[in-house]
Amino acid sequence: MITISEVSKWYGTFQALKRCSTEVAKGEVVVVCGPSGSGKSTLIKCVDGLEPFEQGRIIVDGVSVGDPRTRLPRLRARIGMVFQHFELFPHLTVIRNLTLAQIKVLGRAKEEAIAKGMRLLDRVDLGDHAHKYPGELSGGQQQRVAIARALAMDPIAMLFDEPTSALDPEMINEVLDVMVALAKDGMTMMVVTHEMGFARQVAHRVLFMDKGEIVEDAPTAAFFDRPHSERARAFLSKILQH
Amino acid sequence: MFGRFDFDVIARSLPYLFYDGMTFTLTLTALATMGGIALGTLLAMMRLSRSVPLSVLAATYVNLMRAVPLVLMIFWFYFLMPYIGQWVVGAAQPVRVGAFASSVVTFMLFEAAYFSEIMRAGIQSIPRGQVAAALALGMNYPTAMAYIVLPQAFRNMIPVLLTQTIILFQDTSLVYVLSITDFLGAASKVAQRDGRLVEMYLFAALVYFIVSLAASQGVRVIERRTAIVR
C-alpha cells in the first residue's frame, strides 16, 4: 500500500531524513517512534505530500508522491491525516468540518455528506456535538472529530502525527480507544506516537527513528523484547521506565 | 455671542445636505469599501504568493499608493482618466468620465492598498496547520483559501477593516476639490451662497463626528460578537 524507498530530505543544509526505506502493507498498523527531532513527523508528512523530499521514491497505492505530474490533491483526498494540534476549522461547526471536503472535493450531495458525517460522529461518540464549534469541545473531543473528519473521505490509509501529544493525560485514552477500534477494523495505519501501550496492543510493526534514519524496523514483539540497536534500547529504557 | 448667527440656515438646507450630500458620501464610501476590500484581498494574496513577479508587483503598487497624497490622486485621476480611457478604447477624443465614476475608481484603487495590508496581516494570522489540514483533505490551494483561510482572516480583521472604513468615510470629503456635492460639498455650497460659513462648517463637523463616533462604537460591539472561539 505504502512503499518508501531511499527517501532523503534536507532543510537547507540540515538533513532531516537519511535514506529512509520501509513498507506498509494493506491492513497493517505501523507505529513510528523515536526521540523528538528524529524525523518521524517529517516522514509521514512526506507520505501525504505535505512536505517535499529531494531524493528517493514514495509510492502510495501505485501513485508516486514525488512525481511532479501526480495530482496531489487527488491523492491526499484518499489518505486520512490526523495532526498533533487537531487543526479543526474553528469558524465551522463540527458537522461542517466533516462535510466541507466531502462536498467540495468528492462532490457528494449535501444530504449524503451530512448523513455520512453524522454516522462517523456517532462512531466516535460525539453525535450530540454536531452543531457546536470546535472551540466548545475539549482537546480529546476535538481530536476525535478530527479523526472522524479524515474518515469521512473514505481513506485507503490513515496517517497519525502524534495524535495524543497535545492532549491532557486524562483525554489520551478516549482518542486511543478510537484508534484501536479503527486498527481492529483493518484500517491501514501509520502512527507517529510515544504511546507504547498502543503500539504493543495493535501495531504489527514498529519503526524506530533517530537523527533522520530508520534505525529499527521490526515486528512489534521483537522490537520490544529484543531491540538490536543500542539507540533503540536506550530510547525504550527511557520511555518505559515508569 | 451666538446672537448674530443664523442656525435656521441648517434646518432650511437639511433636505439638500442629506438627500444630495450624504447619499453621495455614503454611496462613495460603500462602493470604495467593497471594491477596496476585493482588490485589496487580491493584492494581499499576490503579495504572499510564492511567485516573485506577482509579489513584487503587489508590493510596488501598495507602496506607490501609500506614498502619494490622496488629494493628488483624486486630481490626477480626474484629469487623466479621460485620456487613459481614450488610449484604452482607441477613441479620437478623450473619453467623458464623470466626477462620480472618477472618484469611485480613485478611492477603490487608493483604499485597496490599505485594505491589502490589513488582509495580509489577517491571512498571516492563520496558523499554517490550517492550510495543511485543508490540503490533507484533498482541497486544492484556491479552495483552501476560499473556505478555510480567507473566512477566518476576514473575521479576525473585521474590526480593523471597519475602522479603516470610518477613516475612508471621512476621507471622501476630499472629493470637495472636484466640486462634487458630497456632504461637505453641499454644506460648503450653502455656506457660501448664504454667507453662513461658521454655522454650516460647524454643523458639518458635528455630523461627521456623530456618524464616526457611532460607527466606532458599533465596531466595538461587532468586535466582541465575531471573535472566533479557539
Interface residues (C-beta under 8 A of the other chain):
Chain A: D48 L50 L72 P73 R74 R76 A77 R78 I79 M81 F83 H85 E87 L88 F89 P90 H91 L100 A101 K104 V105 L106 Y133 G135 E136 R149 A150 M153
Chain B: P127 G129 Q130 A132 A133 A134 L135 A136 L137 G138 M139 N140 T143 Y147 I148 P151 Q152 R155 I228 V229 R230
